[in-house]
Amino acid sequence: MSSATGSGPSSGPDTVATRWSRRLGEGLLGRPRGGRFDLFPYLLMLPGLLLVMFVTLYPIVFAVNYSLMRTQVFKQLAFVGLANYARLFADPRFQTNLVNSLFFVLVGVALTWTFGLALALLLRRQRWGNAILKTIVLIPWVTNQVVLALMWKWLLNGEFSPINYLLGLVNLPGLNPLISTAQALPALTIVNAWRATGFSLLLMLAGLSAIPVEVEEAAEIDGASRWKQLWYVIIPLLKPVSLACIITLTISFFNIIVLPMDLTGGGPLNSTEVLSLRLYREGFQYYNMGSASAITLVLVGLDLILAWAYYKLIRAETYYR
């Protein structure tokens, strides 16, 4: 009888898998079993958690350790404290690297977000050909950076550039920004912003699709112009998406190496040598692990500071339900 009613100990639905699932759910919800906190679900997550902690924390501990040492390749010779940091910040080349990186990241992120939002506003409505245009914009983001660098090195070449040929047809002076200390960094920044616009476009399109049509219709009924709708309605509603986009791009731009190395090589006269490229050279060309580790921690600190600043400036808020 107990078996028929499902109340006995051997009822069909109460299998081992069901009991484990119930136990896992209770543990994840923080429900105590028998007055005690259930550690079972956390034990199941422990292997993955340890792996993530290892690949995240070990490089930081490694960098902190080596940044405080005088090294010969990977051999630690002596503890020097903050001497590596003091030498870096007193180095005029490092100061140039820092300024270059801040310009490259801040201006590049601003351009990328602006380009992505502008294209998203143009392509948000379903029209014929939009899918093709989205694909074209996304191609640079998924293309190998070596290929992009070689392509732009050819396009911006002062002698063989097809852009200069077209400018010559209308009697305009040609361009050769990659050999100019004043123009090389802006050119590199614009090329990188062009490369990453596809990523920004995808996020902006996702954010725009989540905005109710009724909100824009209400603003239009109230007499708001297109510009006011964009500034006072659309951009505020895109703040959560914009925050995610800007933080992701900031981390990506600070860590980029291939495009600057292959397009400009850090030149001319270190005018495009950003911190990530300097880090690569210190670690893998000069084998100065102490300085390379110090630069690594400077980059981590800049990432955290800018992420905190972005969060304060673009605080994610819920404007509608």
NUKENU-837019 format. One record per residue (C-alpha): residue number from 1; x, y, z. Coordinates in Angstrom, 1 decimal, padded with zeros to 4 digits. Last residue first. Example, Ala and Ser with C-alpha at 12.3 -4.5 7.8 and 13.67 -1.06 7.14 Angstrom:
<nodes>
<2 <013.7 -001.1 007.1>>
<1 <012.3 -004.5 007.8>>
</nodes>
This chain:
<nodes>
<321 <010.9 047.2 -015.6>>
<320 <012.2 050.7 -016.4>>
<319 <015.1 052.9 -015.5>>
<318 <017.2 050.4 -013.6>>
<317 <020.6 051.9 -012.9>>
<316 <024.1 051.0 -013.8>>
<315 <026.5 053.7 -012.7>>
<314 <028.3 055.3 -015.7>>
<313 <030.6 057.8 -014.0>>
<312 <031.2 055.7 -010.8>>
<311 <031.5 052.5 -012.7>>
<310 <033.8 054.0 -015.2>>
<309 <036.0 055.3 -012.4>>
<308 <036.2 051.9 -010.8>>
<307 <037.0 050.2 -014.1>>
<306 <039.7 052.9 -014.7>>
<305 <041.3 052.3 -011.4>>
<304 <041.2 048.5 -011.7>>
<303 <042.7 048.5 -015.2>>
<302 <045.4 051.0 -014.2>>
<301 <046.3 048.8 -011.2>>
<300 <046.6 045.7 -013.4>>
<299 <048.7 047.6 -015.9>>
<298 <051.0 048.8 -013.1>>
<297 <051.2 045.2 -011.8>>
<296 <052.4 044.0 -015.2>>
<295 <054.9 046.9 -015.5>>
<294 <056.4 045.7 -012.2>>
<293 <056.5 042.1 -013.5>>
<292 <058.3 043.2 -016.7>>
<291 <060.8 045.2 -014.7>>
<290 <061.7 042.3 -012.5>>
<289 <061.6 039.8 -015.4>>
<288 <064.3 041.5 -017.4>>
<287 <064.6 039.0 -020.2>>
<286 <065.5 041.8 -022.7>>
<285 <063.4 040.4 -025.6>>
<284 <060.7 038.3 -023.8>>
<283 <060.1 040.1 -020.5>>
<282 <061.2 043.7 -021.1>>
<281 <060.0 043.6 -024.7>>
<280 <056.6 042.2 -023.9>>
<279 <056.1 044.7 -021.1>>
<278 <057.1 047.6 -023.4>>
<277 <054.4 046.4 -025.9>>
<276 <051.8 046.3 -023.2>>
<275 <052.8 049.7 -021.8>>
<274 <052.4 051.4 -025.2>>
<273 <055.2 052.2 -027.6>>
<272 <053.6 054.5 -030.2>>
<271 <055.9 057.5 -030.0>>
<270 <058.9 055.2 -029.1>>
<269 <061.1 057.2 -031.5>>
<268 <058.9 056.3 -034.6>>
<267 <058.0 053.9 -033.4>>
<266 <056.5 051.2 -031.1>>
<265 <056.8 048.6 -033.9>>
<264 <054.3 050.7 -036.0>>
<263 <051.9 048.2 -037.5>>
<262 <053.3 044.9 -036.3>>
<261 <054.1 045.7 -032.7>>
<260 <051.1 048.1 -032.3>>
<259 <048.6 045.4 -033.6>>
<258 <050.2 042.4 -031.8>>
<257 <050.4 043.8 -028.3>>
<256 <046.9 044.6 -026.9>>
<255 <046.6 044.3 -023.1>>
<254 <045.5 047.9 -022.3>>
<253 <043.1 047.8 -025.3>>
<252 <041.4 044.6 -024.1>>
<251 <041.0 045.7 -020.5>>
<250 <039.6 049.1 -021.6>>
<249 <037.3 047.4 -024.2>>
<248 <035.8 045.1 -021.6>>
<247 <035.2 048.0 -019.2>>
<246 <033.7 050.1 -021.9>>
<245 <031.3 047.5 -023.2>>
<244 <030.1 046.4 -019.7>>
<243 <029.5 050.0 -018.7>>
<242 <027.8 050.8 -022.0>>
<241 <025.4 047.9 -021.5>>
<240 <024.4 049.1 -018.1>>
<239 <024.2 052.8 -019.3>>
<238 <022.1 052.0 -022.4>>
<237 <018.9 053.4 -020.9>>
<236 <020.7 056.7 -020.2>>
<235 <021.9 056.8 -023.9>>
<234 <018.4 056.1 -025.3>>
<233 <016.3 058.6 -023.3>>
<232 <017.9 062.0 -022.6>>
<231 <020.6 062.2 -025.2>>
<230 <019.1 060.1 -028.0>>
<229 <015.5 061.3 -027.5>>
<228 <016.9 064.9 -027.2>>
<227 <018.7 064.5 -030.6>>
<226 <015.6 063.0 -032.3>>
<225 <013.5 065.9 -031.0>>
<224 <011.3 065.6 -027.9>>
<223 <007.7 066.8 -028.4>>
<222 <006.0 064.9 -025.6>>
<221 <004.6 062.5 -028.2>>
<220 <008.2 061.7 -029.3>>
<219 <009.2 061.0 -025.7>>
<218 <006.2 058.7 -025.3>>
<217 <007.0 056.9 -028.6>>
<216 <010.6 056.4 -027.4>>
<215 <009.5 054.8 -024.2>>
<214 <006.7 052.8 -025.9>>
<213 <009.3 051.1 -028.1>>
<212 <010.7 049.3 -025.1>>
<211 <014.5 049.4 -024.8>>
<210 <015.9 045.8 -024.9>>
<209 <016.6 045.8 -028.6>>
<208 <018.7 048.9 -028.1>>
<207 <021.0 047.1 -025.6>>
<206 <021.5 044.2 -027.8>>
<205 <022.3 046.5 -030.7>>
<204 <024.8 048.4 -028.5>>
<203 <026.5 045.2 -027.5>>
<202 <026.9 044.0 -031.1>>
<201 <028.1 047.4 -032.3>>
<200 <030.7 047.6 -029.6>>
<199 <032.2 044.3 -030.8>>
<198 <032.1 045.4 -034.4>>
<197 <033.8 048.7 -033.6>>
<196 <036.9 046.9 -032.3>>
<195 <039.0 047.1 -035.5>>
<194 <038.0 050.7 -036.3>>
<193 <039.0 051.7 -032.8>>
<192 <042.4 049.9 -033.3>>
<191 <042.9 051.8 -036.6>>
<190 <041.9 055.1 -035.0>>
<189 <044.4 054.6 -032.1>>
<188 <047.2 053.6 -034.4>>
<187 <046.6 056.7 -036.5>>
<186 <046.5 058.9 -033.4>>
<185 <049.8 057.4 -032.2>>
<184 <051.5 057.8 -035.6>>
<183 <050.5 061.4 -036.2>>
<182 <052.8 063.5 -034.0>>
<181 <055.9 061.2 -034.2>>
<180 <055.4 061.0 -038.0>>
<179 <056.6 057.9 -039.9>>
<178 <053.3 056.1 -039.6>>
<177 <051.3 059.1 -040.6>>
<176 <052.2 059.2 -044.3>>
<175 <049.3 060.9 -046.0>>
<174 <049.1 062.5 -049.4>>
<173 <048.4 066.1 -050.2>>
<172 <045.1 066.8 -052.0>>
<171 <044.9 067.5 -055.8>>
<170 <041.7 065.6 -056.4>>
<169 <043.4 062.6 -058.1>>
<168 <046.2 062.9 -055.6>>
<167 <043.9 062.0 -052.8>>
<166 <042.9 058.8 -054.6>>
<165 <046.5 057.9 -055.1>>
<164 <047.2 058.7 -051.4>>
<163 <044.5 056.3 -050.3>>
<162 <045.9 053.6 -052.7>>
<161 <049.1 053.8 -050.6>>
<160 <052.3 052.9 -052.4>>
<159 <054.6 055.8 -051.5>>
<158 <053.5 057.2 -048.1>>
<157 <052.2 053.9 -046.8>>
<156 <049.0 054.3 -044.9>>
<155 <047.0 051.6 -046.9>>
<154 <050.0 049.2 -046.9>>
<153 <050.6 049.5 -043.2>>
<152 <046.9 049.2 -042.8>>
<151 <046.8 045.8 -044.5>>
<150 <049.8 044.5 -042.7>>
<149 <048.4 045.5 -039.3>>
<148 <045.0 043.9 -040.1>>
<147 <046.6 040.6 -041.2>>
<146 <048.7 040.6 -038.0>>
<145 <045.6 041.4 -036.0>>
<144 <043.9 038.2 -037.1>>
<143 <040.3 038.9 -038.1>>
<142 <037.4 038.5 -035.7>>
<141 <037.1 042.2 -034.8>>
<140 <037.8 043.3 -038.4>>
<139 <034.9 041.1 -039.7>>
<138 <032.2 042.5 -037.4>>
<137 <031.5 045.6 -039.5>>
<136 <031.1 043.5 -042.7>>
<135 <028.8 041.1 -040.9>>
<134 <026.6 043.9 -039.6>>
<133 <026.4 045.3 -043.2>>
<132 <025.4 042.0 -044.6>>
<131 <022.7 041.5 -041.9>>
<130 <021.4 045.0 -042.5>>
<129 <021.0 044.3 -046.3>>
<128 <017.2 044.6 -046.3>>
<127 <015.9 046.5 -043.4>>
<126 <015.0 045.6 -039.8>>
<125 <015.6 048.7 -037.7>>
<124 <018.6 048.7 -035.4>>
<123 <021.1 049.3 -038.2>>
<122 <021.5 053.1 -038.2>>
<121 <021.2 053.4 -034.4>>
<120 <023.7 050.5 -034.0>>
<119 <026.1 052.2 -036.4>>
<118 <026.1 055.3 -034.3>>
<117 <026.4 053.3 -031.0>>
<116 <029.3 051.3 -032.3>>
<115 <031.2 054.3 -033.7>>
<114 <030.7 056.2 -030.4>>
<113 <031.8 053.2 -028.2>>
<112 <034.9 052.6 -030.4>>
<111 <035.8 056.3 -030.4>>
<110 <035.6 056.6 -026.6>>
<109 <037.5 053.4 -026.1>>
<108 <040.3 054.5 -028.4>>
<107 <040.6 058.0 -026.9>>
<106 <040.9 056.5 -023.4>>
<105 <043.0 053.5 -024.3>>
<104 <045.5 054.9 -026.8>>
<103 <045.8 058.2 -024.9>>
<102 <046.4 056.4 -021.6>>
<101 <048.8 053.9 -023.2>>
<100 <050.8 056.7 -024.9>>
<99 <051.1 058.6 -021.6>>
<98 <052.3 055.5 -019.8>>
<97 <054.8 054.6 -022.5>>
<96 <056.2 058.2 -022.5>>
<95 <056.7 057.9 -018.7>>
<94 <058.3 054.6 -019.2>>
<93 <060.8 056.1 -021.7>>
<92 <061.5 059.0 -019.3>>
<91 <062.6 056.4 -016.7>>
<90 <062.0 057.7 -013.1>>
<89 <058.7 055.8 -012.9>>
<88 <060.5 052.6 -013.9>>
<87 <063.5 052.9 -011.7>>
<86 <061.3 053.5 -008.7>>
<85 <059.1 050.5 -009.5>>
<84 <062.1 048.2 -009.9>>
<83 <063.6 049.6 -006.6>>
<82 <060.4 048.8 -004.7>>
<81 <062.0 046.0 -002.6>>
<80 <065.4 045.0 -004.0>>
<79 <065.5 041.3 -002.9>>
<78 <068.5 039.6 -004.6>>
<77 <069.4 037.3 -007.4>>
<76 <066.2 035.7 -008.5>>
<75 <066.8 033.4 -011.5>>
<74 <064.0 033.6 -014.1>>
<73 <066.1 035.7 -016.6>>
<72 <068.7 037.2 -014.3>>
<71 <066.6 038.9 -011.6>>
<70 <066.7 041.7 -009.1>>
<69 <063.6 041.1 -007.0>>
<68 <060.5 043.0 -005.8>>
<67 <058.7 042.7 -009.2>>
<66 <059.5 039.0 -009.2>>
<65 <057.3 038.3 -006.2>>
<64 <054.4 040.6 -007.2>>
<63 <054.4 039.1 -010.7>>
<62 <054.4 035.5 -009.4>>
<61 <051.6 036.3 -006.9>>
<60 <049.6 037.9 -009.7>>
<59 <050.2 034.9 -012.1>>
<58 <049.2 032.5 -009.3>>
<57 <046.0 034.3 -008.4>>
<56 <044.0 033.9 -011.6>>
<55 <045.1 030.5 -013.0>>
<54 <045.1 029.0 -009.5>>
<53 <041.9 030.7 -008.3>>
<52 <040.0 029.4 -011.4>>
<51 <041.4 025.8 -010.9>>
<50 <040.5 025.9 -007.2>>
<49 <037.0 027.0 -007.9>>
<48 <036.5 024.3 -010.5>>
<47 <037.7 021.6 -008.1>>
<46 <035.6 023.1 -005.2>>
<45 <032.2 023.3 -006.9>>
<44 <031.2 019.8 -005.8>>
<43 <032.5 020.5 -002.3>>
<42 <030.3 023.6 -002.3>>
<41 <027.2 021.6 -003.1>>
<40 <027.9 019.2 -000.1>>
<39 <028.7 021.9 002.5>>
<38 <025.2 021.8 004.1>>
<37 <024.8 024.2 007.0>>
<36 <023.6 022.5 010.1>>
<35 <020.2 022.7 011.8>>
<34 <018.9 019.4 010.4>>
<33 <019.7 020.6 006.9>>
<32 <020.4 024.3 006.6>>
<31 <019.1 026.2 003.7>>
<30 <021.7 028.3 001.9>>
<29 <020.0 028.3 -001.4>>
<28 <022.9 026.5 -003.0>>
<27 <022.7 023.9 -000.2>>
<26 <019.0 023.3 -000.7>>
<25 <019.5 022.9 -004.4>>
<24 <022.3 020.4 -004.0>>
<23 <020.3 018.3 -001.5>>
<22 <017.3 018.3 -003.8>>
<21 <019.4 017.3 -006.7>>
<20 <021.1 014.6 -004.6>>
<19 <017.7 013.2 -003.4>>
<18 <016.4 013.2 -007.0>>
<17 <019.5 011.4 -008.3>>
<16 <019.2 008.7 -005.6>>
<15 <015.5 008.2 -006.5>>
<14 <012.5 009.6 -004.7>>
<13 <010.2 009.4 -007.7>>
<12 <009.5 005.6 -007.3>>
<11 <008.6 005.3 -003.6>>
<10 <010.9 002.9 -001.7>>
<9 <010.7 004.6 001.7>>
<8 <006.9 004.6 001.6>>
<7 <004.6 007.5 000.8>>
<6 <004.2 006.9 -002.9>>
<5 <000.6 005.8 -002.6>>
<4 <001.1 002.5 -004.3>>
<3 <004.4 001.7 -002.5>>
<2 <002.8 002.4 000.9>>
<1 <000.0 000.0 000.0>>
</nodes>
